[in-house]
Amino acid sequence: MRTTAALTFASLLSLPVATLAAQSQPDYASAMLHVHAGETPAASPATQIAPRLQVVTETVTYATVNGKPVKGFLAKPAARAGRAGQGGRSGPALLVVHEWWGLNDNIRDIAKRYAGEGYTVLAVDLFGRVATTPDVAMGLYQAAMKNIPAGEQNVGQAVAYLKKQGASSIGTVGYCFGGHWSLRAGLAGGPNVNAVVVYYGAPITDPAQLSRLKAPVLGLYGGKDESIPLDSVRAMERALKQAGRKVDVTVFPTANHAFANPSGQSYDAAAAESAWTKSLAFLKANLK
């Protein structure tokens, strides 16, 4: 049942945006609900990995969508604090997109960890609240996916915010729901996005949509993830290559969906650390 729903969604992802928004949601929501059944985003020792460098954080308003201000979580190396908005370069930056649980403490910790590697990091909010149960998460996911243009305004303004902060280059990173939206942030940001990292996010295979993407893509997927069929991932890989984009897809054979979420029940420490190392190398090569 889970695989059938995901396959249906994967095929729908090749459709135009308007059709996608109208038709794809129930199938993918069902797949995600099934794969996350019984889970709660609970803290574990793996969530306590300290940033390599000292960081400072704040809540910022980075966008206005449908007349409403949108707040996100900004983290940066302490040595870089105070430089933003002064017309100078603030170094490379990252836009981080949350899972279907929303912008919770796990994502804030991930943002701080990336900031500890020398990046200014903006963790965006596409939900406006967080979920602690799969049923609530599915509802938030459904609401967000019903209005893809609004979501692209959100992440597009986030890219613009980082540029105004003096970012010398910008990468996007997302997990689960956010993996798909990391890719969409690359579409929305166009030439202002220099690298895209997708952690087990639903692929996009439509050449017309992918033509908006200018950045290289790193895809990180679990071989046992029944919600994101690997044939759809390979279809995206082929479409990107045909469009002349650089793409690197790594599949961790024994990992499940959400293998890099240390607050989830599918966390795989070995795969997560390997993916982290690969992500840092990819971002360094394309942003620094």
Backbone as CSV, one residue per row, in Angstrom:
resi,resn,N_x,N_y,N_z,CA_x,CA_y,CA_z,C_x,C_y,C_z
1,MET,0.831,-1.210,0.000,0.000,0.000,0.000,0.859,1.252,0.000
2,ARG,1.903,1.293,0.845,2.767,2.443,0.907,3.472,2.666,-0.417
3,THR,3.992,1.583,-1.013,4.727,1.717,-2.261,3.813,2.182,-3.386
4,THR,2.592,1.659,-3.445,1.662,2.050,-4.490,1.356,3.533,-4.430
5,ALA,1.116,4.058,-3.221,0.831,5.481,-3.081,1.996,6.313,-3.528
6,ALA,3.213,5.915,-3.126,4.398,6.696,-3.482,4.640,6.666,-4.970
7,LEU,4.432,5.513,-5.592,4.645,5.430,-7.030,3.678,6.343,-7.768
8,THR,2.436,6.390,-7.321,1.475,7.270,-7.946,1.916,8.711,-7.818
9,PHE,2.389,9.087,-6.636,2.856,10.451,-6.429,4.065,10.746,-7.300
10,ALA,4.995,9.801,-7.366,6.205,10.033,-8.152,5.866,10.314,-9.610
11,SER,4.893,9.582,-10.162,4.519,9.820,-11.547,3.864,11.182,-11.716
12,LEU,3.121,11.620,-10.699,2.461,12.914,-10.789,3.441,14.070,-10.712
13,LEU,4.623,13.835,-10.125,5.598,14.912,-9.990,6.132,15.385,-11.329
14,SER,5.910,14.628,-12.392,6.358,15.057,-13.707,5.364,16.004,-14.366
15,LEU,4.212,16.236,-13.703,3.196,17.102,-14.283,3.495,18.574,-13.989
16,PRO,2.875,19.495,-14.727,3.054,20.918,-14.446,2.636,21.268,-13.023
17,VAL,3.123,22.416,-12.529,2.893,22.799,-11.143,1.413,22.858,-10.791
18,ALA,0.605,23.471,-11.620,-0.820,23.624,-11.301,-1.495,22.268,-11.170
19,THR,-1.154,21.358,-12.077,-1.739,20.019,-12.021,-1.232,19.264,-10.805
20,LEU,0.064,19.433,-10.512,0.657,18.793,-9.341,-0.058,19.213,-8.073
21,ALA,-0.271,20.506,-7.930,-0.896,21.003,-6.715,-2.297,20.448,-6.545
22,ALA,-2.977,20.228,-7.657,-4.361,19.785,-7.594,-4.495,18.279,-7.398
23,GLN,-3.506,17.492,-7.899,-3.715,16.053,-7.952,-2.795,15.217,-7.077
24,SER,-1.579,15.707,-6.782,-0.596,14.814,-6.176,-0.758,14.625,-4.683
25,GLN,-1.313,15.607,-4.000,-1.258,15.649,-2.567,-1.783,14.406,-1.832
26,PRO,-2.980,13.904,-2.126,-3.481,12.784,-1.329,-2.575,11.562,-1.369
27,ASP,-1.976,11.245,-2.500,-1.141,10.060,-2.608,0.143,10.182,-1.785
28,TYR,0.822,11.311,-1.920,2.068,11.466,-1.186,1.809,11.594,0.303
29,ALA,0.756,12.298,0.683,0.416,12.415,2.094,0.176,11.042,2.705
30,SER,-0.508,10.177,1.976,-0.766,8.821,2.465,0.532,8.039,2.624
31,ALA,1.432,8.188,1.659,2.715,7.489,1.749,3.508,7.952,2.953
32,MET,3.541,9.275,3.187,4.284,9.806,4.324,3.643,9.410,5.651
33,LEU,2.330,9.415,5.699,1.646,9.009,6.922,1.990,7.565,7.254
34,HIS,2.042,6.714,6.226,2.338,5.302,6.449,3.781,5.100,6.903
35,VAL,4.713,5.792,6.249,6.116,5.587,6.583,6.463,6.165,7.954
36,HIS,5.697,7.171,8.403,5.947,7.785,9.714,4.979,7.285,10.785
37,ALA,4.196,6.257,10.489,3.183,5.778,11.427,3.801,5.457,12.785
38,GLY,3.193,5.985,13.841,3.636,5.697,15.193,4.848,6.482,15.645
39,GLU,5.392,7.342,14.788,6.598,8.086,15.157,6.258,9.383,15.895
40,THR,7.212,9.826,16.699,7.170,11.147,17.303,8.572,11.730,17.211
41,PRO,8.698,13.038,16.970,10.029,13.646,16.902,10.593,13.881,18.301
42,ALA,11.210,12.857,18.860,11.717,12.905,20.227,13.235,13.058,20.238
43,ALA,13.743,13.832,21.173,15.186,14.073,21.269,15.923,12.779,21.592
44,SER,17.116,12.637,21.043,17.995,11.512,21.342,19.408,12.069,21.528
45,PRO,20.348,11.263,22.046,21.711,11.782,22.213,22.315,12.323,20.928
46,ALA,21.888,11.794,19.788,22.460,12.239,18.511,22.061,13.674,18.181
47,THR,20.993,14.180,18.819,20.590,15.563,18.552,21.477,16.564,19.274
48,GLN,22.340,16.069,20.143,23.152,16.955,20.970,24.551,17.189,20.412
49,ILE,24.753,16.911,19.120,26.057,17.162,18.508,26.305,18.664,18.474
50,ALA,27.364,19.107,19.118,27.635,20.537,19.219,28.227,21.076,17.916
51,PRO,27.904,22.314,17.560,28.528,22.921,16.385,30.045,22.969,16.545
52,ARG,30.752,22.848,15.443,32.221,22.830,15.498,32.775,24.192,15.916
53,LEU,32.103,25.270,15.494,32.479,26.623,15.883,31.369,27.221,16.739
54,GLN,31.693,28.222,17.529,30.672,28.909,18.314,29.739,29.660,17.377
55,VAL,28.432,29.568,17.638,27.450,30.222,16.771,26.537,31.122,17.590
56,VAL,25.919,32.075,16.898,24.900,32.930,17.502,23.619,32.748,16.700
57,THR,22.479,32.911,17.341,21.190,32.660,16.682,20.200,33.773,16.990
58,GLU,19.197,33.900,16.127,18.101,34.833,16.361,16.918,34.448,15.477
59,THR,15.753,34.910,15.863,14.562,34.753,15.033,14.433,36.000,14.170
60,VAL,14.214,35.795,12.863,14.146,36.926,11.930,12.898,36.807,11.065
61,THR,12.422,37.934,10.585,11.360,37.959,9.584,12.025,38.075,8.224
62,TYR,11.855,37.061,7.383,12.580,37.024,6.123,11.667,37.138,4.897
63,ALA,10.354,37.056,5.105,9.446,37.066,3.954,8.077,37.581,4.370
64,THR,7.297,37.973,3.355,5.887,38.280,3.533,5.130,37.534,2.441
65,VAL,4.257,36.625,2.846,3.508,35.804,1.901,2.019,35.970,2.188
66,ASN,1.265,36.329,1.150,-0.169,36.582,1.301,-0.445,37.605,2.398
67,GLY,0.419,38.612,2.468,0.238,39.695,3.429,0.658,39.372,4.844
68,LYS,1.180,38.171,5.079,1.563,37.767,6.433,3.080,37.634,6.538
69,PRO,3.680,38.182,7.609,5.120,38.035,7.793,5.478,36.595,8.123
70,VAL,6.631,36.157,7.640,7.108,34.797,7.887,8.427,34.878,8.653
71,LYS,8.488,34.164,9.762,9.684,34.184,10.614,10.473,32.892,10.443
72,GLY,11.789,33.019,10.538,12.669,31.866,10.452,13.742,31.936,11.519
73,PHE,14.596,30.934,11.518,15.657,30.803,12.520,16.993,31.044,11.833
74,LEU,17.709,32.071,12.265,18.985,32.435,11.660,20.128,32.064,12.593
75,ALA,21.093,31.319,12.060,22.286,30.933,12.830,23.511,31.288,12.017
76,LYS,24.542,31.761,12.696,25.771,32.123,11.993,26.960,31.967,12.933
77,PRO,28.153,31.821,12.379,29.339,31.763,13.242,29.439,33.035,14.071
78,ALA,29.814,32.898,15.329,29.904,34.064,16.206,30.855,35.111,15.640
79,ALA,31.906,34.668,14.961,32.884,35.597,14.403,32.295,36.446,13.291
80,ARG,31.155,36.032,12.737,30.538,36.746,11.634,29.407,37.654,12.103
81,ALA,29.059,37.609,13.368,27.943,38.390,13.887,28.196,39.883,13.701
82,GLY,27.151,40.592,13.308,27.239,42.038,13.170,27.605,42.522,11.787
83,ARG,27.959,41.603,10.873,28.352,42.035,9.536,27.168,42.248,8.599
84,ALA,26.062,41.574,8.878,24.927,41.598,7.950,24.362,42.994,7.796
85,GLY,23.881,43.295,6.592,23.208,44.548,6.335,24.119,45.754,6.258
86,GLN,25.442,45.545,6.194,26.371,46.656,6.147,27.019,46.789,4.775
87,GLY,26.462,46.084,3.786,26.943,46.223,2.434,28.139,45.360,2.093
88,GLY,28.655,44.633,3.062,29.810,43.793,2.813,29.421,42.348,2.629
89,ARG,30.388,41.535,2.268,30.146,40.110,2.109,30.098,39.432,3.469
90,SER,29.130,38.523,3.641,29.037,37.768,4.899,29.460,36.320,4.710
91,GLY,29.978,36.001,3.510,30.422,34.641,3.252,29.307,33.763,2.719
92,PRO,29.561,32.468,2.562,28.551,31.551,2.011,27.392,31.343,2.986
93,ALA,26.214,31.103,2.427,25.013,30.955,3.241,24.221,29.736,2.816
94,LEU,23.405,29.241,3.722,22.539,28.095,3.454,21.100,28.421,3.834
95,LEU,20.188,27.929,3.018,18.767,27.932,3.319,18.410,26.494,3.676
96,VAL,17.876,26.258,4.870,17.528,24.913,5.335,16.018,24.787,5.448
97,VAL,15.468,23.711,4.878,14.018,23.494,4.891,13.688,22.276,5.754
98,HIS,12.721,22.460,6.628,12.348,21.458,7.626,11.637,20.237,7.033
99,GLU,11.552,19.197,7.848,10.780,17.997,7.511,9.284,18.285,7.665
100,TRP,8.481,17.224,7.543,7.033,17.441,7.657,6.607,17.685,9.106
101,TRP,7.563,17.640,10.039,7.273,17.993,11.429,7.289,19.508,11.639
102,GLY,7.829,20.252,10.685,7.897,21.695,10.827,9.236,22.174,11.362
103,LEU,9.334,23.465,11.584,10.573,24.090,12.059,10.672,23.881,13.573
104,ASN,11.155,22.703,13.944,11.235,22.338,15.362,12.682,22.407,15.864
105,ASP,12.901,21.940,17.098,14.236,22.029,17.691,15.265,21.215,16.917
106,ASN,14.844,20.094,16.338,15.783,19.285,15.552,16.348,20.088,14.381
107,ILE,15.488,20.800,13.673,15.943,21.600,12.531,16.783,22.778,13.009
108,ARG,16.433,23.365,14.129,17.255,24.441,14.674,18.656,23.926,15.008
109,ASP,18.724,22.722,15.576,20.030,22.138,15.888,20.837,21.869,14.617
110,ILE,20.159,21.403,13.570,20.831,21.168,12.293,21.359,22.486,11.731
111,ALA,20.543,23.544,11.827,20.976,24.857,11.353,22.219,25.319,12.108
112,LYS,22.232,25.122,13.413,23.393,25.523,14.210,24.622,24.703,13.849
113,ARG,24.412,23.434,13.550,25.546,22.594,13.182,26.160,23.051,11.855
114,TYR,25.312,23.404,10.880,25.836,23.950,9.623,26.527,25.290,9.859
115,ALA,25.955,26.128,10.729,26.590,27.406,11.054,27.964,27.186,11.662
116,GLY,28.105,26.108,12.420,29.387,25.767,13.017,30.434,25.365,12.003
117,GLU,29.995,25.153,10.750,30.933,24.854,9.666,31.289,26.102,8.864
118,GLY,30.813,27.269,9.317,31.201,28.515,8.671,30.153,29.161,7.801
119,TYR,28.913,28.668,7.844,27.847,29.212,7.001,26.891,30.089,7.805
120,THR,26.368,31.126,7.143,25.194,31.805,7.660,23.994,30.962,7.231
121,VAL,23.152,30.564,8.174,22.098,29.588,7.895,20.735,30.153,8.261
122,LEU,19.823,30.122,7.309,18.440,30.506,7.558,17.558,29.277,7.442
123,ALA,16.974,28.853,8.556,15.994,27.755,8.536,14.618,28.376,8.333
124,VAL,14.000,28.070,7.205,12.726,28.694,6.843,11.551,27.950,7.461
125,ASP,10.384,28.570,7.377,9.168,27.975,7.934,8.070,27.989,6.878
126,LEU,7.709,26.815,6.397,6.639,26.696,5.403,5.301,26.308,6.023
127,PHE,5.271,26.077,7.328,4.046,25.645,7.995,3.452,26.701,8.924
128,GLY,4.296,27.402,9.666,3.805,28.348,10.656,3.547,27.733,12.016
129,ARG,3.753,26.440,12.142,3.627,25.731,13.420,4.339,24.397,13.294
130,VAL,4.480,23.672,14.399,5.133,22.370,14.359,4.139,21.275,14.726
131,ALA,4.495,20.049,14.352,3.662,18.879,14.646,4.423,17.922,15.544
132,THR,3.698,17.192,16.369,4.311,16.157,17.202,3.688,14.791,16.952
133,THR,2.698,14.723,16.059,2.088,13.450,15.686,2.005,13.372,14.164
134,PRO,2.028,12.155,13.597,1.940,12.022,12.143,0.660,12.615,11.554
135,ASP,-0.463,12.487,12.240,-1.717,13.017,11.703,-1.666,14.531,11.549
136,VAL,-1.128,15.216,12.554,-1.009,16.674,12.471,-0.003,17.052,11.388
137,ALA,1.114,16.309,11.325,2.125,16.592,10.306,1.545,16.446,8.905
138,MET,0.734,15.423,8.692,0.128,15.228,7.380,-0.764,16.410,7.022
139,GLY,-1.543,16.897,7.987,-2.404,18.043,7.720,-1.614,19.282,7.341
140,LEU,-0.494,19.518,8.035,0.349,20.667,7.719,0.979,20.506,6.343
141,TYR,1.406,19.279,6.058,1.992,19.013,4.751,0.971,19.248,3.635
142,GLN,-0.237,18.736,3.838,-1.286,18.889,2.826,-1.578,20.362,2.559
143,ALA,-1.674,21.149,3.615,-1.977,22.571,3.457,-0.878,23.276,2.667
144,ALA,0.385,22.926,2.945,1.506,23.562,2.244,1.530,23.173,0.770
145,MET,1.254,21.902,0.473,1.344,21.426,-0.905,0.155,21.855,-1.765
146,LYS,-0.899,22.339,-1.136,-2.043,22.819,-1.913,-1.757,24.177,-2.563
147,ASN,-0.707,24.843,-2.103,-0.387,26.161,-2.652,1.112,26.256,-2.916
148,ILE,1.563,25.570,-3.960,2.979,25.572,-4.302,3.491,26.972,-4.648
149,PRO,2.731,27.805,-5.378,3.227,29.159,-5.649,3.543,29.952,-4.379
150,ALA,2.710,29.819,-3.344,2.982,30.516,-2.085,4.258,29.992,-1.445
151,GLY,4.460,28.673,-1.520,5.680,28.097,-0.976,6.914,28.590,-1.711
152,GLU,6.800,28.708,-3.024,7.939,29.199,-3.795,8.191,30.685,-3.522
153,GLN,7.146,31.441,-3.236,7.360,32.824,-2.798,8.132,32.843,-1.482
154,ASN,7.760,31.956,-0.587,8.406,31.864,0.726,9.909,31.609,0.570
155,VAL,10.261,30.529,-0.126,11.681,30.186,-0.238,12.415,31.153,-1.164
156,GLY,11.709,31.710,-2.163,12.338,32.692,-3.032,12.730,33.945,-2.265
157,GLN,11.844,34.397,-1.374,12.172,35.554,-0.543,13.267,35.223,0.471
158,ALA,13.341,33.978,0.882,14.415,33.572,1.787,15.774,33.695,1.102
159,VAL,15.835,33.285,-0.163,17.070,33.440,-0.933,17.425,34.920,-1.052
160,ALA,16.424,35.752,-1.361,16.655,37.187,-1.484,17.126,37.782,-0.161
161,TYR,16.572,37.309,0.950,16.983,37.778,2.278,18.466,37.508,2.503
162,LEU,18.904,36.296,2.182,20.316,35.949,2.376,21.221,36.787,1.476
163,LYS,20.759,37.065,0.263,21.538,37.934,-0.626,21.676,39.331,-0.012
164,LYS,20.593,39.853,0.552,20.628,41.186,1.171,21.519,41.187,2.411
165,GLN,21.667,40.025,3.036,22.546,39.916,4.193,24.018,39.856,3.785
166,GLY,24.275,39.850,2.482,25.642,39.864,1.992,26.209,38.509,1.649
167,ALA,25.351,37.517,1.460,25.842,36.171,1.135,26.635,36.186,-0.167
168,SER,27.816,35.594,-0.134,28.646,35.515,-1.334,28.195,34.386,-2.243
169,SER,27.532,33.387,-1.686,26.971,32.263,-2.429,25.915,31.631,-1.539
170,ILE,24.984,30.893,-2.149,23.867,30.332,-1.384,23.619,28.889,-1.800
171,GLY,23.464,28.020,-0.807,23.059,26.647,-1.036,21.749,26.371,-0.320
172,THR,21.032,25.357,-0.769,19.804,24.951,-0.098,19.931,23.500,0.351
173,VAL,19.394,23.215,1.529,19.429,21.861,2.092,18.056,21.580,2.688
174,GLY,17.486,20.400,2.413,16.197,20.072,2.988,16.048,18.587,3.243
175,TYR,15.164,18.255,4.165,14.976,16.895,4.633,13.508,16.484,4.497
176,CYS,13.261,15.300,3.886,11.907,14.772,3.760,11.054,15.769,2.951
177,PHE,9.972,16.272,3.500,9.206,17.344,2.866,10.147,18.460,2.418
178,GLY,11.098,18.790,3.273,12.050,19.850,2.965,13.033,19.487,1.872
179,GLY,13.259,18.192,1.644,14.121,17.793,0.540,13.516,18.206,-0.786
180,HIS,12.218,17.961,-0.931,11.503,18.408,-2.128,11.560,19.929,-2.234
181,TRP,11.408,20.614,-1.097,11.386,22.071,-1.123,12.775,22.684,-1.207
182,SER,13.795,21.942,-0.886,15.155,22.401,-1.174,15.331,22.513,-2.681
183,LEU,14.823,21.508,-3.397,14.879,21.537,-4.855,14.037,22.685,-5.402
184,ARG,12.852,22.890,-4.850,12.007,23.993,-5.308,12.633,25.351,-4.973
185,ALA,13.367,25.437,-3.871,14.076,26.677,-3.562,15.127,26.959,-4.627
186,GLY,15.750,25.878,-5.133,16.691,26.039,-6.237,16.000,26.546,-7.487
187,LEU,14.777,26.061,-7.742,14.008,26.548,-8.889,13.641,28.016,-8.708
188,ALA,13.144,28.347,-7.515,12.688,29.712,-7.248,13.849,30.695,-7.226
189,GLY,14.996,30.245,-6.731,16.144,31.132,-6.612,16.936,31.287,-7.889
190,GLY,16.773,30.355,-8.833,17.459,30.445,-10.117,18.952,30.655,-9.979
191,PRO,19.517,31.665,-10.638,20.961,31.876,-10.612,21.507,32.313,-9.261
192,ASN,20.638,32.683,-8.321,21.095,33.076,-6.987,21.354,31.889,-6.079
193,VAL,21.010,30.687,-6.526,21.280,29.467,-5.755,22.402,28.703,-6.445
194,ASN,23.427,28.364,-5.673,24.651,27.781,-6.228,24.837,26.302,-5.921
195,ALA,24.011,25.740,-5.066,24.102,24.319,-4.729,22.797,23.887,-4.079
196,VAL,22.353,22.665,-4.387,21.104,22.134,-3.838,21.368,20.746,-3.265
197,VAL,21.008,20.549,-1.993,21.144,19.239,-1.348,19.747,18.736,-0.989
198,VAL,19.433,17.532,-1.438,18.112,16.937,-1.227,18.269,15.659,-0.413
199,TYR,17.799,15.692,0.833,17.759,14.493,1.661,16.394,13.830,1.501
200,TYR,16.365,12.677,0.835,15.175,11.834,0.642,13.898,12.634,0.386
201,GLY,14.016,13.630,-0.506,12.856,14.418,-0.891,12.255,13.894,-2.183
202,ALA,10.963,14.125,-2.369,10.288,13.683,-3.589,10.912,14.360,-4.804
203,PRO,11.287,13.603,-5.830,11.938,14.170,-7.005,10.992,14.996,-7.870
204,ILE,11.578,15.829,-8.698,10.872,16.524,-9.769,11.532,16.078,-11.066
205,THR,10.737,15.634,-12.024,11.296,15.095,-13.273,10.876,15.874,-14.503
206,ASP,9.987,16.831,-14.349,9.489,17.608,-15.484,10.589,18.538,-16.010
207,PRO,11.046,18.374,-17.268,12.118,19.217,-17.816,11.790,20.704,-17.782
208,ALA,10.525,21.065,-17.976,10.156,22.483,-17.967,10.396,23.109,-16.597
209,GLN,10.094,22.362,-15.552,10.353,22.865,-14.200,11.847,22.885,-13.910
210,LEU,12.531,21.818,-14.248,13.951,21.719,-13.946,14.791,22.720,-14.727
211,SER,14.245,23.257,-15.815,14.991,24.243,-16.598,15.243,25.519,-15.801
212,ARG,14.461,25.743,-14.753,14.649,26.928,-13.908,15.842,26.770,-12.978
213,LEU,16.301,25.548,-12.809,17.391,25.259,-11.885,18.739,25.522,-12.549
214,LYS,19.600,26.256,-11.867,20.934,26.546,-12.386,22.030,25.848,-11.587
215,ALA,21.693,25.343,-10.424,22.695,24.818,-9.499,22.899,23.308,-9.645
216,PRO,24.071,22.809,-9.263,24.274,21.357,-9.168,23.463,20.783,-8.010
217,VAL,23.138,19.498,-8.101,22.269,18.849,-7.113,22.959,17.642,-6.505
218,LEU,22.869,17.519,-5.192,23.283,16.316,-4.471,22.037,15.680,-3.882
219,GLY,21.744,14.432,-4.273,20.604,13.706,-3.732,21.064,12.589,-2.815
220,LEU,20.455,12.477,-1.650,20.829,11.481,-0.646,19.575,10.703,-0.253
221,TYR,19.570,9.401,-0.582,18.351,8.598,-0.428,18.637,7.276,0.268
222,GLY,17.593,6.735,0.881,17.690,5.437,1.534,17.224,4.318,0.626
223,GLY,17.989,3.253,0.553,17.638,2.132,-0.310,16.395,1.398,0.136
224,LYS,16.017,1.532,1.415,14.827,0.867,1.948,13.655,1.838,2.113
225,ASP,13.764,3.005,1.542,12.705,4.011,1.642,11.591,3.665,0.650
226,GLU,10.493,3.125,1.160,9.393,2.721,0.293,8.530,3.897,-0.154
227,SER,8.701,5.057,0.472,7.866,6.205,0.116,8.412,6.980,-1.079
228,ILE,9.706,6.837,-1.362,10.327,7.517,-2.499,10.976,6.459,-3.389
229,PRO,10.276,5.927,-4.379,10.831,4.872,-5.226,12.092,5.336,-5.946
230,LEU,13.088,4.477,-5.965,14.353,4.849,-6.575,14.244,5.060,-8.078
231,ASP,13.256,4.448,-8.721,13.131,4.684,-10.156,12.744,6.135,-10.436
232,SER,11.985,6.753,-9.535,11.645,8.162,-9.718,12.858,9.049,-9.450
233,VAL,13.705,8.634,-8.511,14.941,9.374,-8.234,15.864,9.316,-9.452
234,ARG,15.984,8.126,-10.039,16.840,7.974,-11.229,16.264,8.748,-12.416
235,ALA,14.936,8.844,-12.484,14.318,9.624,-13.560,14.686,11.095,-13.416
236,MET,14.689,11.607,-12.184,15.111,12.982,-11.954,16.588,13.154,-12.322
237,GLU,17.386,12.191,-11.936,18.817,12.240,-12.251,19.037,12.333,-13.759
238,ARG,18.318,11.511,-14.519,18.450,11.534,-15.976,17.985,12.870,-16.551
239,ALA,16.869,13.390,-16.033,16.335,14.655,-16.541,17.306,15.804,-16.282
240,LEU,17.942,15.797,-15.125,18.907,16.845,-14.817,20.126,16.757,-15.723
241,LYS,20.597,15.551,-15.950,21.757,15.382,-16.829,21.425,15.808,-18.252
242,GLN,20.222,15.470,-18.701,19.806,15.867,-20.048,19.696,17.379,-20.171
243,ALA,19.409,18.049,-19.041,19.316,19.512,-19.039,20.687,20.158,-18.868
244,GLY,21.724,19.336,-18.761,23.066,19.863,-18.624,23.445,20.257,-17.212
245,ARG,22.694,19.767,-16.220,22.995,20.093,-14.829,23.861,18.993,-14.213
246,LYS,24.718,19.385,-13.291,25.508,18.415,-12.554,24.645,17.810,-11.450
247,VAL,24.659,16.500,-11.332,23.857,15.839,-10.307,24.603,14.619,-9.786
248,ASP,24.551,14.438,-8.482,25.187,13.301,-7.817,24.156,12.688,-6.876
249,VAL,23.726,11.475,-7.172,22.761,10.779,-6.317,23.460,9.639,-5.597
250,THR,23.379,9.661,-4.266,23.938,8.596,-3.444,22.806,7.871,-2.734
251,VAL,22.798,6.550,-2.837,21.784,5.739,-2.169,22.476,4.904,-1.093
252,PHE,21.984,4.998,0.135,22.501,4.202,1.241,21.626,2.947,1.334
253,PRO,22.154,1.796,0.927,21.327,0.596,0.697,20.471,0.157,1.869
254,THR,20.980,0.274,3.096,20.235,-0.254,4.246,19.454,0.813,4.997
255,ALA,19.463,2.049,4.486,18.812,3.155,5.199,17.356,3.306,4.779
256,ASN,16.541,3.760,5.721,15.131,4.037,5.471,14.913,5.526,5.238
257,HIS,13.669,5.898,4.994,13.305,7.303,4.914,13.641,7.964,6.252
258,ALA,14.082,9.223,6.204,14.411,10.013,7.401,15.599,9.438,8.167
259,PHE,16.524,8.804,7.449,17.672,8.190,8.120,18.592,9.209,8.785
260,ALA,18.508,10.489,8.379,19.396,11.502,8.949,18.735,12.326,10.044
261,ASN,17.521,11.955,10.441,16.809,12.691,11.491,17.106,12.062,12.848
262,PRO,17.959,12.712,13.664,18.328,12.108,14.952,17.199,12.121,15.966
263,SER,16.098,12.816,15.665,14.944,12.805,16.561,13.849,11.877,16.052
264,GLY,14.171,11.068,15.045,13.191,10.139,14.491,13.564,8.691,14.761
265,GLN,12.595,7.806,14.567,12.809,6.395,14.882,13.520,5.633,13.763
266,SER,13.777,6.282,12.627,14.493,5.627,11.528,15.937,6.108,11.414
267,TYR,16.413,6.804,12.424,17.767,7.358,12.388,18.801,6.256,12.225
268,ASP,19.705,6.465,11.277,20.790,5.532,10.994,22.092,6.317,11.126
269,ALA,22.790,6.140,12.239,23.953,6.971,12.547,25.027,6.880,11.470
270,ALA,25.299,5.682,10.992,26.360,5.508,9.995,26.004,6.212,8.692
271,ALA,24.775,6.001,8.209,24.345,6.649,6.973,24.267,8.160,7.154
272,ALA,23.780,8.606,8.313,23.641,10.040,8.573,24.997,10.732,8.553
273,GLU,25.985,10.135,9.200,27.312,10.765,9.243,27.982,10.737,7.877
274,SER,27.782,9.667,7.139,28.335,9.599,5.791,27.699,10.666,4.899
275,ALA,26.379,10.825,5.022,25.672,11.839,4.238,26.107,13.242,4.654
276,TRP,26.317,13.452,5.949,26.784,14.751,6.447,28.145,15.101,5.840
277,THR,29.055,14.143,5.852,30.385,14.371,5.281,30.289,14.681,3.794
278,LYS,29.443,13.946,3.104,29.271,14.163,1.663,28.634,15.527,1.395
279,SER,27.669,15.910,2.217,27.022,17.210,2.058,28.020,18.346,2.244
280,LEU,28.844,18.253,3.295,29.818,19.309,3.553,30.817,19.441,2.405
281,ALA,31.260,18.311,1.877,32.208,18.343,0.757,31.565,18.972,-0.476
282,PHE,30.309,18.614,-0.741,29.584,19.161,-1.893,29.383,20.671,-1.737
283,LEU,28.976,21.103,-0.541,28.740,22.516,-0.312,30.043,23.306,-0.387
284,LYS,31.096,22.764,0.172,32.397,23.453,0.125,32.857,23.617,-1.332
285,ALA,32.683,22.574,-2.139,33.128,22.624,-3.525,32.344,23.652,-4.338
286,ASN,31.074,23.870,-3.986,30.222,24.726,-4.811,29.943,26.099,-4.234
287,LEU,30.214,26.276,-2.945,29.922,27.562,-2.290,31.167,28.313,-1.844
288,LYS,32.221,27.598,-1.492,33.412,28.253,-0.960,34.529,28.312,-1.980
